[in-house]
Amino acid sequence: MNLFSISQLSQFSGIKPHTIRVWEQRYNAFKPNRSEGNTRYYDDTQLRRLLNIVTLLDNGHKVSLLCSMPDEVLYLMVSNFSSSELSDSIEYFVSQLIAAGLSYDASNFELIFSDCVSKLGINNAYIKVIRPMMERIGILWATDCLPTAHEHFISNIVRQKLIAVLDSLDDPDPSSESWLLFLPENEFHEIGLIYAQLVIRLSGKKVIYLGSNLPIESVIPAIDQIKPNYLLLLLIHYDLPQQIQISLDKLASSFFGTKIYLAGNQKLISQINLNVNTEYLQSIESLAAVINSGTKLNTYTNI
Protein backbone atom coordinates (compact mmCIF):
# COMPACT_ATOMS: atom_id res chain seq x y z
CA MET A 1 0.00 0.00 0.00
CA ASN A 2 1.24 3.47 -0.91
CA LEU A 3 0.98 6.31 1.60
CA PHE A 4 0.58 9.95 0.59
CA SER A 5 0.72 13.34 2.27
CA ILE A 6 -1.93 15.95 1.54
CA SER A 7 0.53 17.82 -0.70
CA GLN A 8 1.04 14.65 -2.74
CA LEU A 9 -2.72 14.21 -3.08
CA SER A 10 -2.79 17.78 -4.36
CA GLN A 11 -0.12 17.06 -6.98
CA PHE A 12 -1.97 13.98 -8.22
CA SER A 13 -5.39 15.61 -8.39
CA GLY A 14 -4.66 19.26 -9.17
CA ILE A 15 -6.76 20.25 -6.12
CA LYS A 16 -5.12 22.62 -3.63
CA PRO A 17 -4.30 21.21 -0.15
CA HIS A 18 -6.52 23.86 1.48
CA THR A 19 -9.49 22.70 -0.61
CA ILE A 20 -8.84 19.06 0.28
CA ARG A 21 -8.79 20.00 3.98
CA VAL A 22 -12.08 21.91 3.59
CA TRP A 23 -13.72 18.89 1.96
CA GLU A 24 -12.34 16.70 4.71
CA GLN A 25 -13.50 18.93 7.58
CA ARG A 26 -16.79 20.20 6.16
CA TYR A 27 -18.05 17.10 4.36
CA ASN A 28 -16.06 14.29 6.01
CA ALA A 29 -14.86 13.32 2.53
CA PHE A 30 -11.66 11.59 3.70
CA LYS A 31 -10.46 9.84 6.83
CA PRO A 32 -6.67 10.21 6.98
CA ASN A 33 -4.57 8.04 9.23
CA ARG A 34 -1.93 9.51 11.51
CA SER A 35 1.70 8.54 12.02
CA GLU A 36 3.37 8.20 15.42
CA GLY A 37 4.43 11.82 15.02
CA ASN A 38 0.74 12.76 14.47
CA THR A 39 1.27 13.55 10.76
CA ARG A 40 -1.76 12.88 8.57
CA TYR A 41 -1.35 10.51 5.63
CA TYR A 42 -3.66 8.99 3.04
CA ASP A 43 -3.69 5.58 1.33
CA ASP A 44 -4.40 4.35 -2.22
CA THR A 45 -8.14 4.05 -1.59
CA GLN A 46 -8.45 7.67 -0.47
CA LEU A 47 -6.39 8.89 -3.43
CA ARG A 48 -8.66 7.00 -5.82
CA ARG A 49 -11.67 8.47 -3.99
CA LEU A 50 -10.30 12.00 -4.47
CA LEU A 51 -9.63 11.41 -8.17
CA ASN A 52 -13.19 10.14 -8.65
CA ILE A 53 -14.66 13.14 -6.81
CA VAL A 54 -12.61 15.49 -9.00
CA THR A 55 -13.78 13.68 -12.13
CA LEU A 56 -17.45 13.92 -11.15
CA LEU A 57 -17.14 17.49 -9.91
CA ASP A 58 -15.77 18.49 -13.31
CA ASN A 59 -19.01 17.17 -14.81
CA GLY A 60 -21.42 19.30 -12.83
CA HIS A 61 -22.06 17.34 -9.61
CA LYS A 62 -22.15 19.16 -6.26
CA VAL A 63 -19.12 18.60 -4.05
CA SER A 64 -21.22 18.26 -0.89
CA LEU A 65 -23.16 15.38 -2.44
CA LEU A 66 -20.10 13.65 -3.87
CA CYS A 67 -18.18 13.83 -0.59
CA SER A 68 -21.02 12.07 1.23
CA MET A 69 -21.13 9.13 -1.19
CA PRO A 70 -19.41 5.81 -0.49
CA ASP A 71 -16.52 4.77 -2.72
CA GLU A 72 -18.58 2.10 -4.48
CA VAL A 73 -21.16 4.66 -5.66
CA LEU A 74 -18.48 7.10 -6.85
CA TYR A 75 -16.74 4.36 -8.82
CA LEU A 76 -20.03 3.23 -10.37
CA MET A 77 -20.91 6.79 -11.40
CA VAL A 78 -17.54 7.26 -13.08
CA SER A 79 -17.82 3.88 -14.80
CA ASN A 80 -21.30 4.70 -16.12
CA PHE A 81 -20.46 8.04 -17.74
CA SER A 82 -21.91 8.36 -21.23
CA SER A 83 -19.90 9.56 -24.20
CA SER A 84 -21.78 12.87 -24.26
CA GLU A 85 -20.94 13.53 -20.61
CA LEU A 86 -17.26 12.96 -21.25
CA SER A 87 -16.96 14.90 -24.50
CA ASP A 88 -15.47 18.03 -22.88
CA SER A 89 -14.15 16.59 -19.63
CA ILE A 90 -10.37 16.99 -19.66
CA GLU A 91 -9.99 16.36 -15.93
CA TYR A 92 -11.82 13.06 -16.29
CA PHE A 93 -9.14 11.76 -18.62
CA VAL A 94 -6.23 13.08 -16.54
CA SER A 95 -7.59 11.80 -13.22
CA GLN A 96 -8.74 8.43 -14.45
CA LEU A 97 -5.54 7.71 -16.37
CA ILE A 98 -3.58 8.42 -13.18
CA ALA A 99 -5.95 6.23 -11.16
CA ALA A 100 -5.62 3.36 -13.65
CA GLY A 101 -1.84 3.73 -13.67
CA LEU A 102 -1.57 3.66 -9.89
CA SER A 103 -3.53 0.41 -9.78
CA TYR A 104 -1.56 -1.13 -12.71
CA ASP A 105 -4.84 -1.49 -14.61
CA ALA A 106 -3.47 -1.67 -18.17
CA SER A 107 -6.81 -2.55 -19.79
CA ASN A 108 -8.63 0.40 -18.25
CA PHE A 109 -5.71 2.75 -18.96
CA GLU A 110 -5.70 1.78 -22.63
CA LEU A 111 -9.48 2.09 -22.86
CA ILE A 112 -9.45 5.61 -21.38
CA PHE A 113 -6.45 6.61 -23.51
CA SER A 114 -8.13 5.43 -26.72
CA ASP A 115 -11.36 7.20 -25.79
CA CYS A 116 -9.38 10.40 -25.12
CA VAL A 117 -7.63 10.30 -28.51
CA SER A 118 -10.90 9.46 -30.26
CA LYS A 119 -12.72 12.46 -28.74
CA LEU A 120 -9.93 15.05 -28.73
CA GLY A 121 -7.64 13.98 -31.57
CA ILE A 122 -4.01 13.09 -30.97
CA ASN A 123 -2.72 16.68 -30.81
CA ASN A 124 -5.26 17.92 -28.24
CA ALA A 125 -5.02 14.63 -26.36
CA TYR A 126 -1.27 15.15 -25.96
CA ILE A 127 -1.53 18.85 -25.08
CA LYS A 128 -4.52 18.78 -22.74
CA VAL A 129 -4.30 15.32 -21.19
CA ILE A 130 -1.12 13.31 -21.75
CA ARG A 131 1.37 16.06 -21.01
CA PRO A 132 -0.40 17.37 -17.86
CA MET A 133 -0.73 13.79 -16.62
CA MET A 134 2.95 13.06 -17.22
CA GLU A 135 3.93 16.33 -15.51
CA ARG A 136 1.98 15.38 -12.38
CA ILE A 137 3.52 11.91 -12.41
CA GLY A 138 6.99 13.30 -13.11
CA ILE A 139 6.93 15.74 -10.20
CA LEU A 140 5.96 13.01 -7.76
CA TRP A 141 8.54 10.60 -9.16
CA ALA A 142 11.31 13.24 -9.08
CA THR A 143 10.56 14.04 -5.44
CA ASP A 144 10.60 10.34 -4.54
CA CYS A 145 6.88 10.40 -3.72
CA LEU A 146 5.92 7.86 -6.38
CA PRO A 147 7.47 4.42 -6.87
CA THR A 148 9.55 4.13 -10.03
CA ALA A 149 7.47 1.13 -11.11
CA HIS A 150 4.34 3.29 -11.37
CA GLU A 151 6.15 5.93 -13.43
CA HIS A 152 7.57 3.29 -15.77
CA PHE A 153 4.21 1.53 -16.13
CA ILE A 154 2.41 4.71 -17.17
CA SER A 155 5.24 6.02 -19.36
CA ASN A 156 5.55 2.74 -21.26
CA ILE A 157 1.85 2.53 -22.07
CA VAL A 158 1.84 6.13 -23.33
CA ARG A 159 4.96 5.39 -25.37
CA GLN A 160 3.33 2.30 -26.91
CA LYS A 161 0.18 4.24 -27.79
CA LEU A 162 2.07 7.05 -29.53
CA ILE A 163 4.09 4.51 -31.48
CA ALA A 164 0.85 2.77 -32.53
CA VAL A 165 -0.39 6.09 -33.96
CA LEU A 166 2.92 6.48 -35.81
CA ASP A 167 2.61 2.97 -37.23
CA SER A 168 -0.82 3.82 -38.63
CA LEU A 169 0.49 6.71 -40.76
CA ASP A 170 1.20 6.38 -44.47
CA ASP A 171 4.83 6.34 -45.55
CA PRO A 172 6.19 9.81 -46.38
CA ASP A 173 7.24 10.87 -49.85
CA PRO A 174 10.83 9.60 -50.34
CA SER A 175 11.78 12.99 -51.81
CA SER A 176 10.57 14.97 -48.77
CA GLU A 177 12.86 16.67 -46.27
CA SER A 178 14.41 14.37 -43.68
CA TRP A 179 14.74 14.81 -39.93
CA LEU A 180 17.07 12.83 -37.68
CA LEU A 181 15.85 12.60 -34.07
CA PHE A 182 17.68 11.27 -31.01
CA LEU A 183 18.26 11.69 -27.29
CA PRO A 184 21.91 12.18 -26.24
CA GLU A 185 23.79 9.93 -23.86
CA ASN A 186 22.14 9.49 -20.44
CA GLU A 187 18.80 10.80 -21.73
CA PHE A 188 16.08 8.14 -21.52
CA HIS A 189 12.67 9.88 -21.46
CA GLU A 190 11.44 9.49 -25.03
CA ILE A 191 7.79 10.55 -24.90
CA GLY A 192 8.44 14.18 -25.88
CA LEU A 193 10.69 13.14 -28.76
CA ILE A 194 8.23 10.49 -29.94
CA TYR A 195 5.50 13.12 -30.03
CA ALA A 196 7.82 15.46 -31.97
CA GLN A 197 8.34 12.60 -34.41
CA LEU A 198 4.57 12.31 -34.76
CA VAL A 199 4.21 16.04 -35.47
CA ILE A 200 6.90 15.84 -38.17
CA ARG A 201 5.42 12.69 -39.71
CA LEU A 202 1.92 14.22 -39.80
CA SER A 203 3.41 17.00 -41.95
CA GLY A 204 4.53 14.42 -44.52
CA LYS A 205 8.26 14.68 -43.75
CA LYS A 206 10.64 11.76 -43.32
CA VAL A 207 11.99 10.90 -39.85
CA ILE A 208 14.98 8.77 -38.94
CA TYR A 209 14.47 8.01 -35.25
CA LEU A 210 17.54 6.82 -33.35
CA GLY A 211 16.01 6.65 -29.86
CA SER A 212 17.54 7.37 -26.48
CA ASN A 213 20.94 7.34 -24.75
CA LEU A 214 23.01 7.85 -27.89
CA PRO A 215 26.58 9.21 -27.61
CA ILE A 216 27.38 12.03 -30.03
CA GLU A 217 30.29 9.93 -31.34
CA SER A 218 27.72 7.37 -32.55
CA VAL A 219 25.47 9.99 -34.13
CA ILE A 220 28.18 11.56 -36.29
CA PRO A 221 28.71 8.50 -38.60
CA ALA A 222 24.92 8.22 -38.96
CA ILE A 223 24.74 11.87 -40.03
CA ASP A 224 27.45 11.28 -42.60
CA GLN A 225 25.56 8.32 -44.07
CA ILE A 226 21.98 9.64 -43.85
CA LYS A 227 22.69 13.32 -44.65
CA PRO A 228 19.47 14.61 -43.03
CA ASN A 229 18.18 18.12 -43.63
CA TYR A 230 17.53 18.69 -39.93
CA LEU A 231 18.55 17.32 -36.54
CA LEU A 232 16.34 17.43 -33.45
CA LEU A 233 17.51 16.40 -29.99
CA LEU A 234 16.02 16.86 -26.53
CA LEU A 235 17.96 17.67 -23.36
CA ILE A 236 15.78 16.66 -20.42
CA HIS A 237 17.87 16.17 -17.28
CA TYR A 238 20.34 18.72 -15.97
CA ASP A 239 23.91 17.90 -16.98
CA LEU A 240 27.09 19.98 -16.77
CA PRO A 241 26.75 22.76 -19.37
CA GLN A 242 30.45 22.48 -20.20
CA GLN A 243 30.07 18.83 -21.13
CA ILE A 244 26.97 19.49 -23.22
CA GLN A 245 28.80 22.34 -24.95
CA ILE A 246 31.63 20.03 -26.02
CA SER A 247 29.18 17.46 -27.39
CA LEU A 248 27.14 20.03 -29.30
CA ASP A 249 30.24 21.63 -30.80
CA LYS A 250 31.29 18.21 -32.12
CA LEU A 251 27.83 17.69 -33.55
CA ALA A 252 27.70 21.11 -35.19
CA SER A 253 31.11 20.71 -36.82
CA SER A 254 30.00 17.41 -38.40
CA PHE A 255 26.57 18.50 -39.64
CA PHE A 256 26.19 20.19 -43.03
CA GLY A 257 22.40 20.18 -43.30
CA THR A 258 20.04 23.10 -42.77
CA LYS A 259 19.71 23.33 -39.00
CA ILE A 260 20.19 21.59 -35.64
CA TYR A 261 17.28 22.08 -33.25
CA LEU A 262 17.43 21.69 -29.47
CA ALA A 263 14.44 21.37 -27.14
CA GLY A 264 13.83 20.52 -23.51
CA ASN A 265 15.60 21.86 -20.42
CA GLN A 266 15.49 25.64 -20.88
CA LYS A 267 17.68 26.32 -17.83
CA LEU A 268 20.43 24.09 -19.19
CA ILE A 269 20.17 25.26 -22.80
CA SER A 270 20.32 28.92 -21.72
CA GLN A 271 23.84 28.25 -20.41
CA ILE A 272 25.09 26.90 -23.73
CA ASN A 273 26.57 28.93 -26.59
CA LEU A 274 24.61 27.79 -29.62
CA ASN A 275 26.44 27.52 -32.91
CA VAL A 276 25.30 29.49 -35.94
CA ASN A 277 23.47 26.45 -37.36
CA THR A 278 21.83 25.54 -34.03
CA GLU A 279 18.50 26.86 -32.72
CA TYR A 280 16.52 26.37 -29.52
CA LEU A 281 12.86 25.36 -29.92
CA GLN A 282 10.83 26.49 -26.93
CA SER A 283 7.75 24.51 -27.85
CA ILE A 284 6.06 22.08 -30.18
CA GLU A 285 4.46 25.19 -31.68
CA SER A 286 7.94 26.37 -32.66
CA LEU A 287 8.64 23.00 -34.27
CA ALA A 288 5.34 23.15 -36.16
CA ALA A 289 6.20 26.64 -37.41
CA VAL A 290 9.55 25.41 -38.73
CA ILE A 291 7.92 22.46 -40.47
CA ASN A 292 5.20 24.59 -42.01
CA SER A 293 7.51 27.33 -43.32
CA GLY A 294 6.75 29.77 -40.53
CA THR A 295 3.02 29.11 -40.31
CA LYS A 296 2.12 29.36 -36.64
CA LEU A 297 -0.11 26.59 -35.36
CA ASN A 298 -1.95 27.43 -32.14
CA THR A 299 -2.85 23.84 -31.36
CA TYR A 300 0.56 22.91 -29.98
CA THR A 301 2.23 23.44 -26.63
CA ASN A 302 5.59 22.74 -24.97
CA ILE A 303 7.41 19.53 -25.86
Stockholm file with secondary structure:
# STOCKHOLM 1.0

chainA/1-303         MNLFSISQLSQFSGIKPHTIRVWEQRYNAFKPNRSEGNTRYYDDTQLRRLLNIVTLLDNGHKVSLLCSMPDEVLYLMVSNFSSSELSDSIEYFVSQLIAAGLSYDASNFELIFSDCVSKLGINNAYIKVIRPMMERIGILWATDCLPTAHEHFISNIVRQKLIAVLDSLDDPDPSSESWLLFLPENEFHEIGLIYAQLVIRLSGKKVIYLGSNLPIESVIPAIDQIKPNYLLLLLIHYDLPQQIQISLDKLASSFFGTKIYLAGNQKLISQINLNVNTEYLQSIESLAAVINSGTKLNTYTNI
#=GR chainA/1-303 SS CCEECHHHHHHHHCCCHHHHHHHHHHHCCCCCEECTTCCEEEEHHHHHHHHHHHHHHTTTCCHHHHHHSCHHHHHHHHHTCCHHHHTTCHHHHHHHHHHHHHTTCHHHHHHHHHHHHHHHHHHHHIIIIIHHHHHHHHHHHHTTCSCHHHHHHHHHHHHHHHHHHHHTSCCCCTTSCEEEEECBTTCCCCHHHHHHHHHHHHTTCEEEECCSSBCHHHHHHHHHHHCCSEEEEEECSCCCHHHHHHHHHHHHHHCCSSEEEEEECHHHHTTSCCCTTEEECCSHHHHHHHHTTTCCCTTCCCC
#=GC SS_cons         CCEECHHHHHHHHCCCHHHHHHHHHHHCCCCCEECTTCCEEEEHHHHHHHHHHHHHHTTTCCHHHHHHSCHHHHHHHHHTCCHHHHTTCHHHHHHHHHHHHHTTCHHHHHHHHHHHHHHHHHHHHIIIIIHHHHHHHHHHHHTTCSCHHHHHHHHHHHHHHHHHHHHTSCCCCTTSCEEEEECBTTCCCCHHHHHHHHHHHHTTCEEEECCSSBCHHHHHHHHHHHCCSEEEEEECSCCCHHHHHHHHHHHHHHCCSSEEEEEECHHHHTTSCCCTTEEECCSHHHHHHHHTTTCCCTTCCCC
//
